[in-house]
């Protein structure tokens, strides 16, 4: 997950850490984005879930979830996307 997710996601990730799960925290780039390259570089053999926002609720930045999804699926992990800020405003294709 990233350091700039919604509080609900951040709280959940922190709780998982308290329960012994190793969480990888990605920092956004200078534009407030989480790049597909950053996600790829952070994927480990034991990565089973990546959780990111489509649209950041404070910055308005839009992550390239289609490309991130391709890379995460190619790694064999699941992708959870918080799309609440983009629903109804951006086209969302769940097949990507």
Biopython code that builds the backbone (N, CA, C, O; Angstrom):
import numpy as np
from Bio.PDB.StructureBuilder import StructureBuilder

atoms = [
    (1, "UNK", "N", (0.851, -1.176, 0.000)),
    (1, "UNK", "CA", (0.000, 0.000, 0.000)),
    (1, "UNK", "C", (0.893, 1.235, 0.000)),
    (1, "UNK", "O", (2.118, 1.124, 0.036)),
    (2, "UNK", "N", (0.277, 2.402, -0.041)),
    (2, "UNK", "CA", (1.089, 3.617, -0.058)),
    (2, "UNK", "C", (0.874, 4.427, 1.214)),
    (2, "UNK", "O", (-0.066, 4.199, 1.975)),
    (3, "UNK", "N", (1.767, 5.366, 1.412)),
    (3, "UNK", "CA", (1.711, 6.229, 2.585)),
    (3, "UNK", "C", (0.601, 7.262, 2.513)),
    (3, "UNK", "O", (0.330, 7.943, 3.502)),
    (4, "UNK", "N", (-0.055, 7.395, 1.346)),
    (4, "UNK", "CA", (-1.078, 8.436, 1.188)),
    (4, "UNK", "C", (-2.455, 7.849, 0.879)),
    (4, "UNK", "O", (-3.266, 8.480, 0.201)),
    (5, "UNK", "N", (-2.709, 6.663, 1.372)),
    (5, "UNK", "CA", (-4.028, 6.057, 1.185)),
    (5, "UNK", "C", (-5.041, 6.698, 2.128)),
    (5, "UNK", "O", (-4.682, 7.472, 3.015)),
    (6, "UNK", "N", (-6.314, 6.363, 1.918)),
    (6, "UNK", "CA", (-7.380, 6.820, 2.810)),
    (6, "UNK", "C", (-7.123, 6.259, 4.206)),
    (6, "UNK", "O", (-6.540, 5.185, 4.351)),
    (7, "UNK", "N", (-7.555, 6.978, 5.217)),
    (7, "UNK", "CA", (-7.326, 6.568, 6.608)),
    (7, "UNK", "C", (-7.806, 5.147, 6.887)),
    (7, "UNK", "O", (-7.165, 4.421, 7.647)),
    (8, "UNK", "N", (-8.913, 4.742, 6.292)),
    (8, "UNK", "CA", (-9.422, 3.383, 6.531)),
    (8, "UNK", "C", (-8.419, 2.328, 6.067)),
    (8, "UNK", "O", (-8.226, 1.314, 6.738)),
    (9, "UNK", "N", (-7.790, 2.563, 4.936)),
    (9, "UNK", "CA", (-6.781, 1.625, 4.428)),
    (9, "UNK", "C", (-5.522, 1.681, 5.283)),
    (9, "UNK", "O", (-4.946, 0.645, 5.615)),
    (10, "UNK", "N", (-5.096, 2.888, 5.639)),
    (10, "UNK", "CA", (-3.907, 3.031, 6.483)),
    (10, "UNK", "C", (-4.104, 2.334, 7.824)),
    (10, "UNK", "O", (-3.218, 1.618, 8.293)),
    (11, "UNK", "N", (-5.264, 2.543, 8.441)),
    (11, "UNK", "CA", (-5.543, 1.907, 9.737)),
    (11, "UNK", "C", (-5.545, 0.390, 9.621)),
    (11, "UNK", "O", (-5.031, -0.304, 10.499)),
    (12, "UNK", "N", (-6.120, -0.125, 8.542)),
    (12, "UNK", "CA", (-6.158, -1.575, 8.334)),
    (12, "UNK", "C", (-4.751, -2.129, 8.152)),
    (12, "UNK", "O", (-4.411, -3.165, 8.723)),
    (13, "UNK", "N", (-3.934, -1.446, 7.360)),
    (13, "UNK", "CA", (-2.558, -1.907, 7.139)),
    (13, "UNK", "C", (-1.761, -1.875, 8.442)),
    (13, "UNK", "O", (-0.977, -2.783, 8.717)),
    (14, "UNK", "N", (-1.961, -0.840, 9.233)),
    (14, "UNK", "CA", (-1.253, -0.759, 10.522)),
    (14, "UNK", "C", (-1.699, -1.875, 11.464)),
    (14, "UNK", "O", (-0.882, -2.446, 12.187)),
    (15, "UNK", "N", (-2.994, -2.184, 11.454)),
    (15, "UNK", "CA", (-3.493, -3.283, 12.283)),
    (15, "UNK", "C", (-2.876, -4.609, 11.840)),
    (15, "UNK", "O", (-2.490, -5.430, 12.672)),
    (16, "UNK", "N", (-2.787, -4.811, 10.524)),
    (16, "UNK", "CA", (-2.157, -6.033, 10.015)),
    (16, "UNK", "C", (-0.704, -6.124, 10.469)),
    (16, "UNK", "O", (-0.224, -7.203, 10.818)),
    (17, "UNK", "N", (-0.004, -4.989, 10.464)),
    (17, "UNK", "CA", (1.382, -4.989, 10.954)),
    (17, "UNK", "C", (1.442, -5.411, 12.422)),
    (17, "UNK", "O", (2.316, -6.182, 12.821)),
    (18, "UNK", "N", (0.508, -4.900, 13.216)),
    (18, "UNK", "CA", (0.475, -5.267, 14.637)),
    (18, "UNK", "C", (0.240, -6.759, 14.822)),
    (18, "UNK", "O", (0.646, -7.338, 15.829)),
    (19, "UNK", "N", (-0.420, -7.382, 13.843)),
    (19, "UNK", "CA", (-0.697, -8.814, 13.902)),
    (19, "UNK", "C", (0.409, -9.645, 13.249)),
    (19, "UNK", "O", (0.285, -10.863, 13.122)),
    (20, "UNK", "N", (1.490, -8.979, 12.837)),
    (20, "UNK", "CA", (2.643, -9.700, 12.318)),
    (20, "UNK", "C", (2.783, -9.746, 10.809)),
    (20, "UNK", "O", (3.713, -10.371, 10.298)),
    (21, "UNK", "N", (1.878, -9.098, 10.082)),
    (21, "UNK", "CA", (1.978, -9.067, 8.622)),
    (21, "UNK", "C", (3.012, -8.014, 8.230)),
    (21, "UNK", "O", (3.011, -6.909, 8.773)),
    (22, "UNK", "N", (3.892, -8.350, 7.293)),
    (22, "UNK", "CA", (4.907, -7.422, 6.804)),
    (22, "UNK", "C", (4.296, -6.578, 5.691)),
    (22, "UNK", "O", (4.036, -7.080, 4.597)),
    (23, "UNK", "N", (4.069, -5.305, 5.969)),
    (23, "UNK", "CA", (3.453, -4.390, 5.006)),
    (23, "UNK", "C", (4.542, -3.548, 4.354)),
    (23, "UNK", "O", (5.399, -2.993, 5.042)),
    (24, "UNK", "N", (4.510, -3.453, 3.038)),
    (24, "UNK", "CA", (5.429, -2.584, 2.303)),
    (24, "UNK", "C", (4.722, -1.256, 2.057)),
    (24, "UNK", "O", (3.618, -1.222, 1.514)),
    (25, "UNK", "N", (5.361, -0.171, 2.456)),
    (25, "UNK", "CA", (4.782, 1.167, 2.326)),
    (25, "UNK", "C", (5.474, 1.905, 1.182)),
    (25, "UNK", "O", (6.684, 2.125, 1.226)),
    (26, "UNK", "N", (4.716, 2.287, 0.166)),
    (26, "UNK", "CA", (5.269, 3.023, -0.973)),
    (26, "UNK", "C", (5.053, 4.520, -0.789)),
    (26, "UNK", "O", (3.968, 4.961, -0.409)),
    (27, "UNK", "N", (6.089, 5.288, -1.060)),
    (27, "UNK", "CA", (5.980, 6.744, -1.027)),
    (27, "UNK", "C", (5.568, 7.241, -2.410)),
    (27, "UNK", "O", (5.986, 6.676, -3.421)),
    (28, "UNK", "N", (4.759, 8.286, -2.461)),
    (28, "UNK", "CA", (4.384, 8.842, -3.762)),
    (28, "UNK", "C", (5.566, 9.577, -4.392)),
    (28, "UNK", "O", (6.512, 9.972, -3.711)),
    (29, "UNK", "N", (5.484, 9.749, -5.713)),
    (29, "UNK", "CA", (6.512, 10.542, -6.387)),
    (29, "UNK", "C", (6.226, 12.029, -6.154)),
    (29, "UNK", "O", (5.319, 12.375, -5.397)),
    (30, "UNK", "N", (6.987, 12.894, -6.795)),
    (30, "UNK", "CA", (6.859, 14.343, -6.572)),
    (30, "UNK", "C", (5.510, 14.901, -7.017)),
    (30, "UNK", "O", (5.134, 16.005, -6.623)),
    (31, "UNK", "N", (4.782, 14.141, -7.836)),
    (31, "UNK", "CA", (3.454, 14.572, -8.285)),
    (31, "UNK", "C", (2.332, 13.930, -7.474)),
    (31, "UNK", "O", (1.155, 14.154, -7.757)),
    (32, "UNK", "N", (2.687, 13.141, -6.477)),
    (32, "UNK", "CA", (1.682, 12.501, -5.644)),
    (32, "UNK", "C", (1.142, 11.201, -6.199)),
    (32, "UNK", "O", (0.083, 10.737, -5.779)),
    (33, "UNK", "N", (1.861, 10.610, -7.141)),
    (33, "UNK", "CA", (1.425, 9.365, -7.775)),
    (33, "UNK", "C", (2.220, 8.174, -7.257)),
    (33, "UNK", "O", (3.359, 8.304, -6.810)),
    (34, "UNK", "N", (1.583, 7.013, -7.332)),
    (34, "UNK", "CA", (2.264, 5.751, -7.087)),
    (34, "UNK", "C", (2.444, 5.119, -8.463)),
    (34, "UNK", "O", (1.466, 4.711, -9.089)),
    (35, "UNK", "N", (3.665, 5.037, -8.931)),
    (35, "UNK", "CA", (3.909, 4.556, -10.294)),
    (35, "UNK", "C", (3.886, 3.036, -10.366)),
    (35, "UNK", "O", (4.130, 2.342, -9.379)),
    (36, "UNK", "N", (3.588, 2.544, -11.550)),
    (36, "UNK", "CA", (3.623, 1.098, -11.787)),
    (36, "UNK", "C", (5.037, 0.569, -11.564)),
    (36, "UNK", "O", (5.208, -0.548, -11.075)),
    (37, "UNK", "N", (6.049, 1.357, -11.919)),
    (37, "UNK", "CA", (7.435, 0.931, -11.695)),
    (37, "UNK", "C", (7.733, 0.791, -10.203)),
    (37, "UNK", "O", (8.419, -0.146, -9.793)),
    (38, "UNK", "N", (7.221, 1.716, -9.393)),
    (38, "UNK", "CA", (7.432, 1.635, -7.944)),
    (38, "UNK", "C", (6.755, 0.397, -7.373)),
    (38, "UNK", "O", (7.309, -0.282, -6.507)),
    (39, "UNK", "N", (5.556, 0.110, -7.862)),
    (39, "UNK", "CA", (4.848, -1.088, -7.405)),
    (39, "UNK", "C", (5.633, -2.330, -7.805)),
    (39, "UNK", "O", (5.843, -3.222, -6.983)),
    (40, "UNK", "N", (6.069, -2.394, -9.060)),
    (40, "UNK", "CA", (6.838, -3.552, -9.532)),
    (40, "UNK", "C", (8.088, -3.769, -8.691)),
    (40, "UNK", "O", (8.411, -4.900, -8.327)),
    (41, "UNK", "N", (8.785, -2.688, -8.386)),
    (41, "UNK", "CA", (10.018, -2.791, -7.607)),
    (41, "UNK", "C", (9.756, -3.275, -6.181)),
    (41, "UNK", "O", (10.630, -3.877, -5.557)),
    (42, "UNK", "N", (8.563, -3.014, -5.674)),
    (42, "UNK", "CA", (8.233, -3.396, -4.295)),
    (42, "UNK", "C", (7.668, -4.807, -4.178)),
    (42, "UNK", "O", (7.601, -5.354, -3.077)),
    (43, "UNK", "N", (7.262, -5.403, -5.294)),
    (43, "UNK", "CA", (6.694, -6.754, -5.241)),
    (43, "UNK", "C", (7.760, -7.748, -4.801)),
    (43, "UNK", "O", (8.881, -7.746, -5.310)),
    (44, "UNK", "N", (7.392, -8.592, -3.854)),
    (44, "UNK", "CA", (8.300, -9.615, -3.344)),
    (44, "UNK", "C", (7.697, -10.985, -3.624)),
    (44, "UNK", "O", (6.538, -11.094, -4.025)),
    (45, "UNK", "N", (8.480, -12.012, -3.412)),
    (45, "UNK", "CA", (7.976, -13.372, -3.625)),
    (45, "UNK", "C", (6.751, -13.662, -2.776)),
    (45, "UNK", "O", (5.867, -14.408, -3.198)),
    (46, "UNK", "N", (6.688, -13.077, -1.572)),
    (46, "UNK", "CA", (5.571, -13.357, -0.668)),
    (46, "UNK", "C", (4.454, -12.314, -0.731)),
    (46, "UNK", "O", (3.538, -12.348, 0.091)),
    (47, "UNK", "N", (4.514, -11.388, -1.692)),
    (47, "UNK", "CA", (3.442, -10.396, -1.830)),
    (47, "UNK", "C", (2.179, -11.090, -2.309)),
    (47, "UNK", "O", (2.187, -11.775, -3.331)),
    (48, "UNK", "N", (1.090, -10.910, -1.566)),
    (48, "UNK", "CA", (-0.176, -11.531, -1.963)),
    (48, "UNK", "C", (-1.266, -10.503, -2.210)),
    (48, "UNK", "O", (-2.299, -10.832, -2.793)),
    (49, "UNK", "N", (-1.057, -9.246, -1.773)),
    (49, "UNK", "CA", (-2.075, -8.214, -1.942)),
    (49, "UNK", "C", (-1.414, -6.857, -2.101)),
    (49, "UNK", "O", (-0.467, -6.523, -1.388)),
    (50, "UNK", "N", (-1.929, -6.078, -3.050)),
    (50, "UNK", "CA", (-1.545, -4.682, -3.210)),
    (50, "UNK", "C", (-2.833, -3.881, -3.086)),
    (50, "UNK", "O", (-3.827, -4.201, -3.737)),
    (51, "UNK", "N", (-2.822, -2.845, -2.258)),
    (51, "UNK", "CA", (-4.014, -2.025, -2.041)),
    (51, "UNK", "C", (-3.668, -0.568, -2.302)),
    (51, "UNK", "O", (-2.843, 0.018, -1.602)),
    (52, "UNK", "N", (-4.306, 0.019, -3.322)),
    (52, "UNK", "CA", (-4.039, 1.402, -3.710)),
    (52, "UNK", "C", (-5.328, 2.114, -4.097)),
    (52, "UNK", "O", (-6.334, 1.478, -4.414)),
    (53, "UNK", "N", (-5.283, 3.432, -4.067)),
    (53, "UNK", "CA", (-6.399, 4.259, -4.526)),
    (53, "UNK", "C", (-6.331, 4.449, -6.037)),
    (53, "UNK", "O", (-5.250, 4.479, -6.623)),
    (54, "UNK", "N", (-7.484, 4.574, -6.646)),
    (54, "UNK", "CA", (-7.532, 5.030, -8.032)),
    (54, "UNK", "C", (-7.271, 6.534, -8.053)),
    (54, "UNK", "O", (-6.381, 7.009, -8.758)),
    (55, "UNK", "N", (-8.055, 7.276, -7.273)),
    (55, "UNK", "CA", (-7.929, 8.734, -7.180)),
    (55, "UNK", "C", (-7.682, 9.097, -5.722)),
    (55, "UNK", "O", (-8.427, 8.670, -4.840)),
    (56, "UNK", "N", (-6.650, 9.876, -5.467)),
    (56, "UNK", "CA", (-6.390, 10.304, -4.100)),
    (56, "UNK", "C", (-7.428, 11.336, -3.684)),
    (56, "UNK", "O", (-7.658, 12.310, -4.400)),
    (57, "UNK", "N", (-8.050, 11.130, -2.542)),
    (57, "UNK", "CA", (-9.139, 11.993, -2.096)),
    (57, "UNK", "C", (-8.681, 13.382, -1.660)),
    (57, "UNK", "O", (-9.512, 14.284, -1.562)),
    (58, "UNK", "N", (-7.416, 13.582, -1.401)),
    (58, "UNK", "CA", (-6.927, 14.900, -1.005)),
    (58, "UNK", "C", (-6.187, 15.617, -2.125)),
    (58, "UNK", "O", (-6.308, 16.833, -2.273)),
    (59, "UNK", "N", (-5.423, 14.870, -2.910)),
    (59, "UNK", "CA", (-4.610, 15.475, -3.970)),
    (59, "UNK", "C", (-5.306, 15.504, -5.323)),
    (59, "UNK", "O", (-5.031, 16.374, -6.148)),
    (60, "UNK", "N", (-6.208, 14.551, -5.549)),
    (60, "UNK", "CA", (-6.869, 14.442, -6.848)),
    (60, "UNK", "C", (-6.039, 13.722, -7.894)),
    (60, "UNK", "O", (-6.442, 13.648, -9.055)),
    (61, "UNK", "N", (-4.892, 13.191, -7.509)),
    (61, "UNK", "CA", (-4.054, 12.462, -8.461)),
    (61, "UNK", "C", (-4.714, 11.139, -8.838)),
    (61, "UNK", "O", (-5.402, 10.520, -8.027)),
    (62, "UNK", "N", (-4.493, 10.717, -10.084)),
    (62, "UNK", "CA", (-5.093, 9.486, -10.602)),
    (62, "UNK", "C", (-3.969, 8.505, -10.928)),
    (62, "UNK", "O", (-3.169, 8.740, -11.833)),
    (63, "UNK", "N", (-3.920, 7.408, -10.181)),
    (63, "UNK", "CA", (-2.904, 6.380, -10.422)),
    (63, "UNK", "C", (-3.250, 5.555, -11.651)),
    (63, "UNK", "O", (-4.425, 5.381, -11.974)),
    (64, "UNK", "N", (-2.243, 5.051, -12.332)),
    (64, "UNK", "CA", (-2.432, 4.201, -13.513)),
    (64, "UNK", "C", (-2.743, 2.777, -13.048)),
    (64, "UNK", "O", (-1.897, 1.884, -13.110)),
    (65, "UNK", "N", (-3.968, 2.595, -12.584)),
    (65, "UNK", "CA", (-4.373, 1.317, -12.005)),
    (65, "UNK", "C", (-4.387, 0.204, -13.050)),
    (65, "UNK", "O", (-4.127, -0.951, -12.712)),
    (66, "UNK", "N", (-4.682, 0.518, -14.302)),
    (66, "UNK", "CA", (-4.676, -0.526, -15.341)),
    (66, "UNK", "C", (-3.281, -1.141, -15.467)),
    (66, "UNK", "O", (-3.143, -2.364, -15.496)),
    (67, "UNK", "N", (-2.258, -0.306, -15.541)),
    (67, "UNK", "CA", (-0.882, -0.819, -15.655)),
    (67, "UNK", "C", (-0.433, -1.478, -14.355)),
    (67, "UNK", "O", (0.201, -2.533, -14.372)),
    (68, "UNK", "N", (-0.761, -0.858, -13.240)),
    (68, "UNK", "CA", (-0.425, -1.471, -11.950)),
    (68, "UNK", "C", (-1.091, -2.835, -11.850)),
    (68, "UNK", "O", (-0.469, -3.800, -11.405)),
    (69, "UNK", "N", (-2.344, -2.921, -12.257)),
    (69, "UNK", "CA", (-3.072, -4.189, -12.216)),
    (69, "UNK", "C", (-2.420, -5.267, -13.059)),
    (69, "UNK", "O", (-2.326, -6.418, -12.633)),
    (70, "UNK", "N", (-1.968, -4.903, -14.255)),
    (70, "UNK", "CA", (-1.284, -5.880, -15.115)),
    (70, "UNK", "C", (-0.046, -6.439, -14.414)),
    (70, "UNK", "O", (0.207, -7.643, -14.439)),
    (71, "UNK", "N", (0.701, -5.567, -13.805)),
    (71, "UNK", "CA", (1.940, -6.001, -13.150)),
    (71, "UNK", "C", (1.664, -6.839, -11.899)),
    (71, "UNK", "O", (2.337, -7.840, -11.650)),
    (72, "UNK", "N", (0.680, -6.426, -11.127)),
    (72, "UNK", "CA", (0.344, -7.170, -9.908)),
    (72, "UNK", "C", (-0.194, -8.552, -10.265)),
    (72, "UNK", "O", (0.204, -9.550, -9.665)),
    (73, "UNK", "N", (-1.097, -8.611, -11.240)),
    (73, "UNK", "CA", (-1.631, -9.911, -11.673)),
    (73, "UNK", "C", (-0.526, -10.779, -12.259)),
    (73, "UNK", "O", (-0.500, -11.987, -12.024)),
    (74, "UNK", "N", (0.386, -10.181, -13.017)),
    (74, "UNK", "CA", (1.506, -10.927, -13.576)),
    (74, "UNK", "C", (2.402, -11.522, -12.501)),
    (74, "UNK", "O", (3.083, -12.523, -12.729)),
    (75, "UNK", "N", (2.396, -10.912, -11.355)),
    (75, "UNK", "CA", (3.174, -11.401, -10.212)),
    (75, "UNK", "C", (2.420, -12.490, -9.446)),
    (75, "UNK", "O", (2.999, -13.211, -8.634)),
    (76, "UNK", "N", (1.122, -12.595, -9.721)),
    (76, "UNK", "CA", (0.308, -13.595, -9.030)),
    (76, "UNK", "C", (-0.340, -13.096, -7.754)),
    (76, "UNK", "O", (-0.844, -13.895, -6.965)),
    (77, "UNK", "N", (-0.335, -11.792, -7.539)),
    (77, "UNK", "CA", (-0.947, -11.214, -6.339)),
    (77, "UNK", "C", (-2.319, -10.635, -6.676)),
    (77, "UNK", "O", (-2.688, -10.508, -7.843)),
    (78, "UNK", "N", (-3.056, -10.293, -5.640)),
    (78, "UNK", "CA", (-4.355, -9.652, -5.793)),
    (78, "UNK", "C", (-4.185, -8.145, -5.714)),
    (78, "UNK", "O", (-3.268, -7.644, -5.063)),
    (79, "UNK", "N", (-5.084, -7.424, -6.388)),
    (79, "UNK", "CA", (-5.080, -5.965, -6.331)),
    (79, "UNK", "C", (-6.410, -5.493, -5.773)),
    (79, "UNK", "O", (-7.470, -5.811, -6.311)),
    (80, "UNK", "N", (-6.346, -4.732, -4.687)),
    (80, "UNK", "CA", (-7.527, -4.069, -4.127)),
    (80, "UNK", "C", (-7.419, -2.603, -4.507)),
    (80, "UNK", "O", (-6.390, -1.971, -4.267)),
    (81, "UNK", "N", (-8.485, -2.054, -5.104)),
    (81, "UNK", "CA", (-8.484, -0.656, -5.517)),
    (81, "UNK", "C", (-9.607, 0.082, -4.808)),
    (81, "UNK", "O", (-10.773, -0.301, -4.906)),
    (82, "UNK", "N", (-9.253, 1.136, -4.097)),
    (82, "UNK", "CA", (-10.240, 2.041, -3.525)),
    (82, "UNK", "C", (-10.593, 3.022, -4.638)),
    (82, "UNK", "O", (-9.853, 3.968, -4.907)),
    (83, "UNK", "N", (-11.725, 2.785, -5.276)),
    (83, "UNK", "CA", (-12.139, 3.608, -6.414)),
    (83, "UNK", "C", (-13.251, 4.582, -6.046)),
    (83, "UNK", "O", (-13.899, 5.141, -6.932)),
    (84, "UNK", "N", (-13.481, 4.792, -4.753)),
    (84, "UNK", "CA", (-14.603, 5.623, -4.309)),
    (84, "UNK", "C", (-14.567, 7.028, -4.907)),
    (84, "UNK", "O", (-15.610, 7.561, -5.286)),
    (85, "UNK", "N", (-13.394, 7.627, -4.997)),
    (85, "UNK", "CA", (-13.306, 8.999, -5.510)),
    (85, "UNK", "C", (-13.431, 9.075, -7.027)),
    (85, "UNK", "O", (-13.704, 10.146, -7.570)),
    (86, "UNK", "N", (-13.238, 7.964, -7.712)),
    (86, "UNK", "CA", (-13.311, 7.970, -9.170)),
    (86, "UNK", "C", (-14.627, 7.470, -9.725)),
    (86, "UNK", "O", (-14.970, 7.757, -10.872)),
    (87, "UNK", "N", (-15.370, 6.723, -8.918)),
    (87, "UNK", "CA", (-16.631, 6.135, -9.396)),
    (87, "UNK", "C", (-17.594, 7.233, -9.839)),
    (87, "UNK", "O", (-17.860, 8.184, -9.103)),
    (88, "UNK", "N", (-18.106, 7.082, -11.045)),
    (88, "UNK", "CA", (-19.037, 8.054, -11.597)),
    (88, "UNK", "C", (-18.368, 9.259, -12.230)),
    (88, "UNK", "O", (-19.032, 10.086, -12.855)),
    (89, "UNK", "N", (-17.057, 9.363, -12.073)),
    (89, "UNK", "CA", (-16.324, 10.500, -12.635)),
    (89, "UNK", "C", (-15.317, 10.077, -13.696)),
    (89, "UNK", "O", (-15.021, 10.831, -14.623)),
    (90, "UNK", "N", (-14.798, 8.869, -13.551)),
    (90, "UNK", "CA", (-13.823, 8.317, -14.492)),
    (90, "UNK", "C", (-14.341, 6.994, -15.028)),
    (90, "UNK", "O", (-15.061, 6.282, -14.327)),
    (91, "UNK", "N", (-13.986, 6.654, -16.265)),
    (91, "UNK", "CA", (-14.362, 5.319, -16.749)),
    (91, "UNK", "C", (-13.577, 4.260, -15.971)),
    (91, "UNK", "O", (-12.362, 4.369, -15.804)),
    (92, "UNK", "N", (-14.281, 3.251, -15.506)),
    (92, "UNK", "CA", (-13.645, 2.171, -14.749)),
    (92, "UNK", "C", (-13.966, 0.862, -15.445)),
    (92, "UNK", "O", (-15.128, 0.469, -15.547)),
    (93, "UNK", "N", (-12.929, 0.188, -15.923)),
    (93, "UNK", "CA", (-13.077, -1.096, -16.606)),
    (93, "UNK", "C", (-12.501, -2.175, -15.702)),
    (93, "UNK", "O", (-11.283, -2.313, -15.590)),
    (94, "UNK", "N", (-13.372, -2.934, -15.061)),
    (94, "UNK", "CA", (-12.923, -3.943, -14.104)),
    (94, "UNK", "C", (-12.141, -5.075, -14.747)),
    (94, "UNK", "O", (-11.455, -5.820, -14.046)),
    (95, "UNK", "N", (-12.227, -5.223, -16.062)),
    (95, "UNK", "CA", (-11.465, -6.282, -16.729)),
    (95, "UNK", "C", (-9.986, -5.924, -16.832)),
    (95, "UNK", "O", (-9.159, -6.782, -17.141)),
    (96, "UNK", "N", (-9.654, -4.682, -16.578)),
    (96, "UNK", "CA", (-8.252, -4.255, -16.633)),
    (96, "UNK", "C", (-7.641, -4.381, -15.272)),
    (96, "UNK", "O", (-6.462, -4.073, -15.094)),
]
sb = StructureBuilder()
sb.init_structure("model")
sb.init_model(0)
sb.init_chain("A")
sb.init_seg("    ")
for serial, (resi, resn, name, xyz) in enumerate(atoms, 1):
    if name == "N":
        sb.init_residue(resn, " ", resi, " ")
    sb.init_atom(name, np.array(xyz, "f"), 0.0, 1.0, " ", f" {name:<3s}", serial, name[0])
structure = sb.get_structure()
